[in-house]
Amino acid sequence: MLTENFVPAKGAPDLSKKYKNSRATTRQSNKKKKQKIILMFLIPVFAVILVAMGYFAKLLATTENAIEASYHEVERSEPMAEVNPIEEPVSFLILGVDNDQADSRSLGSARADSIIYATVNPITRKMEMVSIPRDTYVPIMQNGQVVQYNRINSAYAVDEESTMIETVEEFLDVPIHYYATFNFDAFLEIIDALGGIEMDVPITFSEQNSSGEMSTIHLEEGYQTLNGEEALALARTRKIDNDVERGHRQQLVIQAIMKKALSLGSIPRYTEIVETVGANMRTDMRLKDMTALAQTGLNRDFAINSHVFEWTSFTERGMDLVRIDPTSLANIQNDLKASLDSSVAEKDETSSEDSSEASSADNPDSDEVQ
């Protein structure tokens, strides 16, 4: 073995220098290999980051344009206090309308086909939803006055969202912080953009498509992936059950859309989804409001509770109407009010933590000396 004290004989080659040069060359070669490996890893990573930055920059611009174009403030008889969705419970009125007009953003349907009230509580991490049957017989409210008694969906014909909001607030006795009105047919475009949604079809049936062509959509019973036309047929058919259950099915469709939209696989489709929603929606939410809502953690697993009213049918003035059972209404009202009460939510959370601590105290670790 060569050492630092090795002295070569006269006339013999200096092997120590050769050995040192060999070691230096090997180190340099290894260093270059490591650099190549690092570059091979970093180049695609930086490429992905750059593409992602470009994509999300485009998505942000698309979102800002879509939300700005869909913004529509409504007149209220009493101004609504501002809320911070990051820290406070917030409520929404979601309206689906049939719209045959060429200009989809005008949303000029005479009736609201779907009426859903929802709350989001960032403290309890719960979302409550209830569908109001469109044939529910209620006082139609405008500027604090009863203008007529009629089906609740007819409130849209009086003064669109303004009257719908006031009428629903009166009926449920809860505030509406924001609204969003959709051309309901646009849901099929959103679902197609997502690549379909997973739904459980309760029975085999045939239904018309969105163009009104009879028996063109055929669905078999069972859990499956539905495209836009199929999901719309399931949400709107009256062949399965009744108008109240129909509203519940529409809640399930919305939940399935939310689940699919929040999955990682849907990210590349967001631009198309945002453009579709923006072209078929009217809302009083600004981008900052939607961003705040997203920051509550709604993009993770919120517990979603769906409520269904108990009801009876009756006829008046030749109209088939729905009367909501007073006890059922009171119970659901209490649940909705509780979900919007920050103090109740905070007490429940504290109580849950205290219970957990008490349980731990009563059940010491098994390896503790008794």
C-alpha positions as CSV (number, residue, x, y, z in Angstrom):
1,M,0.0,0.0,0.0
2,L,1.3,3.5,-0.9
3,T,1.7,5.9,2.0
4,E,2.6,9.5,2.4
5,N,6.2,8.5,3.5
6,F,6.8,6.3,0.5
7,V,10.0,7.3,-1.4
8,P,10.5,5.8,-4.8
9,A,13.8,4.4,-5.9
10,K,16.1,6.3,-8.2
11,G,14.8,6.2,-11.8
12,A,11.5,4.6,-10.7
13,P,8.2,6.3,-11.6
14,D,6.6,8.3,-8.8
15,L,3.5,6.1,-8.2
16,S,2.2,8.3,-5.3
17,K,1.5,11.2,-7.7
18,K,-0.2,8.9,-10.1
19,Y,-2.3,7.5,-7.2
20,K,-3.3,11.0,-6.0
21,N,-4.2,12.0,-9.6
22,S,-6.3,8.9,-9.9
23,R,-8.2,9.6,-6.7
24,A,-8.8,13.2,-7.7
25,T,-10.1,12.1,-11.1
26,T,-12.4,9.5,-9.4
27,R,-13.8,12.2,-7.0
28,Q,-14.4,14.6,-9.9
29,S,-16.1,11.9,-11.9
30,N,-18.4,10.9,-9.0
31,K,-19.2,14.6,-8.4
32,K,-20.2,15.0,-12.1
33,K,-22.4,11.9,-11.9
34,K,-24.1,13.3,-8.7
35,Q,-24.6,16.6,-10.5
36,K,-26.1,14.8,-13.5
37,I,-28.5,12.8,-11.2
38,I,-29.5,15.9,-9.3
39,L,-30.1,17.8,-12.6
40,M,-32.1,14.8,-14.0
41,F,-34.4,15.1,-10.9
42,L,-34.6,18.9,-10.7
43,I,-35.3,19.6,-14.4
44,P,-38.6,17.8,-14.5
45,V,-39.5,19.1,-11.0
46,F,-38.9,22.7,-12.1
47,A,-40.8,22.0,-15.4
48,V,-43.8,20.8,-13.4
49,I,-43.6,23.8,-11.1
50,L,-43.5,26.2,-14.0
51,V,-46.4,24.5,-15.8
52,A,-48.3,24.5,-12.5
53,M,-47.6,28.2,-12.0
54,G,-48.7,28.9,-15.5
55,Y,-51.9,26.8,-15.1
56,F,-52.9,28.3,-11.8
57,A,-52.2,31.8,-13.0
58,K,-54.5,31.2,-15.9
59,L,-57.0,29.6,-13.6
60,L,-56.9,32.6,-11.3
61,A,-57.5,35.0,-14.2
62,T,-60.3,32.8,-15.5
63,T,-61.9,32.6,-12.1
64,E,-61.7,36.3,-11.5
65,N,-63.3,37.0,-14.9
66,A,-66.0,34.4,-14.3
67,I,-66.9,35.6,-10.8
68,E,-66.9,39.2,-11.9
69,A,-69.2,38.5,-14.8
70,S,-71.6,36.4,-12.7
71,Y,-71.8,39.0,-9.8
72,H,-75.3,40.3,-9.3
73,E,-76.3,42.2,-6.2
74,V,-79.9,42.0,-5.0
75,E,-82.0,44.6,-3.2
76,R,-83.0,43.6,0.3
77,S,-85.7,45.1,2.5
78,E,-83.2,44.7,5.4
79,P,-79.4,44.8,4.8
80,M,-77.6,41.6,5.7
81,A,-74.7,41.9,8.2
82,E,-71.3,40.9,6.8
83,V,-69.9,37.6,8.0
84,N,-66.4,36.1,7.9
85,P,-66.7,32.5,6.5
86,I,-63.3,31.6,7.9
87,E,-64.4,32.1,11.5
88,E,-68.2,32.4,11.4
89,P,-71.1,30.1,10.2
90,V,-72.5,31.2,6.8
91,S,-75.6,30.4,4.9
92,F,-76.5,30.0,1.2
93,L,-79.6,29.8,-1.0
94,I,-79.0,27.7,-4.1
95,L,-81.5,28.1,-6.9
96,G,-81.8,26.0,-10.0
97,V,-84.0,27.4,-12.8
98,D,-85.2,26.1,-16.1
99,N,-84.1,28.6,-18.7
100,D,-85.1,28.4,-22.4
101,Q,-83.8,31.8,-23.3
102,A,-80.7,32.2,-25.6
103,D,-78.9,34.3,-23.0
104,S,-78.2,31.8,-20.2
105,R,-76.9,34.5,-17.8
106,S,-80.3,36.2,-17.9
107,L,-81.7,33.2,-16.0
108,G,-85.1,34.5,-16.9
109,S,-87.1,31.4,-15.9
110,A,-90.6,32.2,-14.4
111,R,-90.1,29.5,-11.7
112,A,-87.3,28.1,-9.6
113,D,-87.0,24.4,-10.3
114,S,-84.8,23.6,-7.3
115,I,-84.5,25.4,-4.0
116,I,-81.8,24.4,-1.5
117,Y,-80.8,26.1,1.7
118,A,-77.4,25.3,3.1
119,T,-75.2,26.3,6.0
120,V,-71.4,25.9,6.4
121,N,-70.0,26.0,10.0
122,P,-66.1,26.3,10.1
123,I,-66.1,25.6,13.9
124,T,-68.0,22.3,13.9
125,R,-66.9,21.5,10.3
126,K,-70.4,20.6,9.4
127,M,-72.6,21.5,6.4
128,E,-76.4,21.3,6.7
129,M,-78.6,21.1,3.6
130,V,-82.4,21.1,3.1
131,S,-84.4,21.1,-0.1
132,I,-87.7,23.1,-0.1
133,P,-90.3,21.3,-2.3
134,R,-91.2,23.8,-5.1
135,D,-94.9,23.2,-4.6
136,T,-94.7,24.2,-0.9
137,Y,-97.6,26.6,-0.1
138,V,-96.2,29.8,1.6
139,P,-96.7,33.5,1.8
140,I,-94.7,35.2,-1.0
141,M,-92.8,38.1,0.6
142,Q,-91.7,41.4,-1.0
143,N,-90.4,44.4,0.8
144,G,-91.6,43.1,4.2
145,Q,-95.1,42.5,2.9
146,V,-97.1,39.4,1.9
147,V,-98.0,39.9,-1.8
148,Q,-99.7,36.6,-2.3
149,Y,-100.0,33.0,-1.1
150,N,-98.7,30.5,-3.7
151,R,-96.2,27.8,-4.5
152,I,-92.8,28.9,-3.1
153,N,-91.1,28.5,-6.6
154,S,-93.4,31.2,-8.0
155,A,-91.6,33.8,-5.8
156,Y,-88.9,33.9,-8.5
157,A,-91.5,35.2,-11.0
158,V,-92.3,38.2,-8.8
159,D,-88.8,39.7,-8.5
160,E,-86.3,36.9,-9.0
161,E,-83.7,36.4,-6.3
162,S,-84.8,39.4,-4.2
163,T,-88.3,37.9,-3.6
164,M,-87.0,34.3,-3.3
165,I,-84.5,35.3,-0.6
166,E,-87.1,37.2,1.4
167,T,-89.7,34.4,1.0
168,V,-87.3,31.6,2.1
169,E,-86.0,33.6,5.1
170,E,-89.6,34.1,6.2
171,F,-90.5,30.5,5.7
172,L,-87.4,29.0,7.5
173,D,-86.9,31.9,9.9
174,V,-83.2,31.9,9.2
175,P,-80.9,34.4,7.4
176,I,-79.5,34.0,3.9
177,H,-76.0,35.5,3.6
178,Y,-75.4,34.6,0.0
179,Y,-77.2,33.2,-3.0
180,A,-76.2,31.4,-6.2
181,T,-78.7,30.9,-9.1
182,F,-77.9,28.4,-11.7
183,N,-79.4,27.4,-15.0
184,F,-80.0,23.9,-13.9
185,D,-79.2,22.4,-17.3
186,A,-75.7,23.8,-16.8
187,F,-75.1,21.1,-14.2
188,L,-74.8,18.5,-17.0
189,E,-72.0,20.5,-18.5
190,I,-70.2,20.7,-15.1
191,I,-70.6,17.0,-14.5
192,D,-69.3,16.2,-18.0
193,A,-66.3,18.5,-17.4
194,L,-65.6,16.5,-14.2
195,G,-65.7,13.2,-16.2
196,G,-69.0,12.1,-14.5
197,I,-70.1,11.6,-10.9
198,E,-70.7,8.5,-8.8
199,M,-74.3,8.0,-7.8
200,D,-76.6,5.2,-6.5
201,V,-79.6,4.8,-8.9
202,P,-82.5,3.5,-6.7
203,I,-84.5,1.8,-9.6
204,T,-84.3,1.2,-13.3
205,F,-86.2,3.9,-15.3
206,S,-86.3,5.9,-18.5
207,E,-86.5,9.7,-18.7
208,Q,-86.4,12.5,-21.2
209,N,-83.1,14.3,-21.9
210,S,-82.4,18.0,-21.4
211,S,-83.9,18.7,-24.8
212,G,-87.2,17.2,-23.9
213,E,-86.9,14.1,-26.0
214,M,-88.9,11.4,-24.3
215,S,-87.4,8.1,-23.0
216,T,-83.9,8.9,-24.4
217,I,-82.1,8.4,-21.0
218,H,-82.2,4.9,-19.6
219,L,-80.7,4.1,-16.2
220,E,-80.2,0.7,-14.6
221,E,-80.5,0.3,-10.8
222,G,-77.2,0.3,-8.9
223,Y,-74.1,2.4,-8.0
224,Q,-72.5,3.7,-11.1
225,T,-70.8,6.7,-12.8
226,L,-73.3,9.0,-14.5
227,N,-72.6,11.6,-17.2
228,G,-74.3,15.0,-17.2
229,E,-77.5,14.0,-19.0
230,E,-77.9,10.9,-16.8
231,A,-77.3,12.8,-13.5
232,L,-79.8,15.5,-14.6
233,A,-82.4,12.8,-15.4
234,L,-81.9,11.2,-12.0
235,A,-82.1,14.6,-10.2
236,R,-85.3,15.7,-12.0
237,T,-87.4,12.6,-12.6
238,R,-90.7,12.3,-10.8
239,K,-91.1,8.6,-11.7
240,I,-89.1,7.3,-8.7
241,D,-90.9,8.9,-5.8
242,N,-92.3,12.3,-5.0
243,D,-91.4,16.0,-5.2
244,V,-89.9,16.1,-1.6
245,E,-87.6,13.1,-2.3
246,R,-86.8,14.6,-5.6
247,G,-85.4,17.6,-3.7
248,H,-83.3,15.2,-1.6
249,R,-81.9,13.5,-4.7
250,Q,-80.8,16.9,-6.0
251,Q,-78.9,17.4,-2.7
252,L,-77.2,14.1,-3.3
253,V,-76.2,15.2,-6.8
254,I,-74.7,18.4,-5.5
255,Q,-72.8,16.4,-2.8
256,A,-71.5,14.1,-5.5
257,I,-70.4,17.1,-7.7
258,M,-68.6,18.6,-4.6
259,K,-66.8,15.3,-3.9
260,K,-65.6,14.9,-7.5
261,A,-64.7,18.5,-7.9
262,L,-62.5,18.4,-4.7
263,S,-60.6,15.3,-5.8
264,L,-57.0,15.8,-7.0
265,G,-57.9,14.2,-10.4
266,S,-60.2,17.0,-11.2
267,I,-57.6,19.8,-10.9
268,P,-56.7,19.8,-14.6
269,R,-60.4,20.3,-15.4
270,Y,-60.8,23.4,-13.2
271,T,-60.5,26.0,-16.0
272,E,-63.3,24.4,-18.0
273,I,-65.4,24.0,-14.9
274,V,-64.9,27.6,-13.8
275,E,-65.8,28.8,-17.3
276,T,-69.0,26.6,-17.4
277,V,-70.1,27.8,-13.9
278,G,-69.4,31.4,-14.6
279,A,-71.4,31.4,-17.8
280,N,-74.5,29.9,-16.1
281,M,-74.5,31.4,-12.7
282,R,-75.6,34.5,-10.9
283,T,-74.4,35.3,-7.4
284,D,-73.8,38.0,-4.8
285,M,-70.5,36.4,-3.8
286,R,-67.2,38.1,-4.7
287,L,-64.0,36.2,-5.3
288,K,-62.7,37.2,-1.8
289,D,-65.9,35.6,-0.3
290,M,-65.3,32.3,-2.2
291,T,-61.6,32.3,-1.2
292,A,-62.6,32.8,2.4
293,L,-65.1,29.9,2.2
294,A,-62.4,27.7,0.7
295,Q,-60.1,28.6,3.6
296,T,-62.6,27.2,6.1
297,G,-61.4,23.7,5.0
298,L,-64.4,23.1,2.8
299,N,-61.9,21.5,0.4
300,R,-61.5,18.7,3.0
301,D,-64.0,16.3,4.4
302,F,-66.9,18.3,6.0
303,A,-69.7,16.3,7.5
304,I,-72.8,16.9,5.4
305,N,-76.2,16.5,6.9
306,S,-79.2,16.3,4.5
307,H,-82.6,17.1,5.8
308,V,-86.0,16.1,4.4
309,F,-89.3,17.6,5.4
310,E,-92.3,15.5,6.3
311,W,-95.3,16.7,4.3
312,T,-98.9,16.2,3.1
313,S,-100.5,17.1,-0.3
314,F,-103.6,19.1,-0.8
315,T,-105.4,21.0,-3.6
316,E,-106.4,24.6,-3.6
317,R,-107.6,26.8,-6.5
318,G,-107.0,23.8,-8.8
319,M,-103.4,23.5,-7.8
320,D,-101.6,20.5,-6.3
321,L,-99.8,21.8,-3.3
322,V,-97.5,20.7,-0.5
323,R,-98.0,21.5,3.2
324,I,-94.9,21.0,5.4
325,D,-95.6,19.3,8.7
326,P,-95.3,21.9,11.5
327,T,-93.2,19.6,13.8
328,S,-90.9,18.6,10.9
329,L,-90.5,22.3,10.0
330,A,-89.7,23.3,13.6
331,N,-87.1,20.5,14.1
332,I,-85.3,21.4,10.9
333,Q,-85.4,25.1,11.7
334,N,-83.8,24.4,15.1
335,D,-81.0,22.4,13.4
336,L,-80.4,25.2,10.9
337,K,-80.4,27.9,13.6
338,A,-78.0,25.8,15.8
339,S,-75.6,25.4,12.8
340,L,-75.5,29.2,12.4
341,D,-75.0,29.9,16.1
342,S,-71.2,30.4,16.8
343,S,-71.6,30.3,20.6
344,V,-73.5,27.0,20.5
345,A,-70.9,25.5,18.2
346,E,-68.0,26.7,20.4
347,K,-69.8,25.3,23.5
348,D,-70.3,21.9,21.8
349,E,-66.6,21.9,20.8
350,T,-65.4,22.7,24.3
351,S,-67.8,20.1,25.8
352,S,-66.5,17.5,23.4
353,E,-62.9,18.3,24.4
354,D,-63.8,18.2,28.1
355,S,-65.5,14.8,27.6
356,S,-62.4,13.5,25.8
357,E,-60.1,14.6,28.7
358,A,-62.5,13.1,31.3
359,S,-62.5,9.9,29.4
360,S,-58.7,9.8,29.3
361,A,-58.6,10.4,33.1
362,D,-61.1,7.6,33.8
363,N,-59.2,5.2,31.6
364,P,-55.5,5.4,32.4
365,D,-52.9,3.6,30.1
366,S,-52.9,-0.2,30.6
367,D,-49.2,-0.3,31.3
368,E,-49.5,2.1,34.3
369,V,-48.9,0.5,37.7
370,Q,-52.3,-0.1,39.4
